[in-house]
Amino acid sequence: MIFDAPKSRFGLVATLVLWVGVMRAGQSPAADRPVVVATTTVVADLVRQVGGDRVEVDCLMAPGIDPHSYRATPRDADRLSRADLVVASGLHLEGRLADLLSRLGRRVPLVAVGDKLPAERLLGVDGEAAGSGRGPGDASGLHDPHVWFDAKLWSLCPIMVADALAAVDPDGRAEHGVRAAEYADRLRALDQKILERIATIPARRRVLVTAHDAFRYFGRAYGIEVVGVQGTSTESEAGLGDINRLVDLVVSRGIPAVFVETSVSDRNVSAIREGARSRGHEVALGGRLYSDSLGAAGSGAETLEQVLIANVETIVVGLSGKPGMTGGR
């Protein structure tokens, strides 16, 4: 399966897990604020929105890092072992960390928020079928992990983090609960704004062509067709047939723009543009979308709310040329 750690790396995983146990056994008492290690920038933002100043958040992956291909280091094992709580995205997003996180969960409190979402709201990796992951076209049994692009679905996650934080910070239980509820409310309000904004794109132009299938939850939630060159994991390879299929789509439907991603190579998207040009159709580069990572400090896309707004604006302007959405925290 595409998210499993290669068997040849079993020795390294076992060594890292052993290190986790040794380091945790000898670490000093926790500081006043619980230390929460989040695997990705999206999850780190979720913890900060709920925990506020009551927690110290350490994000394992830096902005711009692709979580599908991220490999654990001995320093990661050290950071994880010292955490009071580990929060992961789950649904096999952190593919190469899966074994380490699984073994770590026996020693350190760990919550994978995506794994706790209702199964009927999830999309399968191999097809559009929702449910348990064993629906038509989803023989792998895996789910698409990019759930944060449906703001309403992601609004179910703050309370999960609040509950996990309450276990390591009992005195902050009420505050975590209030912040979780406020954040969930903002996400639901943003969900409605996105619906309205995407509706301004002419129906025939609502086709989002990107580097990989990170936006299928976005497409389902907001009524836009999403087509990725690669699958839901960037570990999958795109072939010439995949490129030609998308060139046919872009040319036949007169799609005005395609999009690249901040954490994924733009090689395949460039090939689509070149293929369309060779057939007499100029397709613009609509812009760069944030997919598996939030933006770096100072980018204006350091939070998920800001990322969703930035992405929607990029998509709407690229496909219809209608600027206008601003805001976000």
Beta strands, then each sheet from edge to edge (+ up, - down):
strand 1: 35-38
strand 2: 56-59
strand 3: 85-88
strand 4: 110-112
strand 5: 207-212
strand 6: 225-230
strand 7: 257-261
strand 8: 284-289
sheet 1: 2+ 1+ 3+ 4+
sheet 2: 5+ 6+
sheet 3: 7+ 8+
end
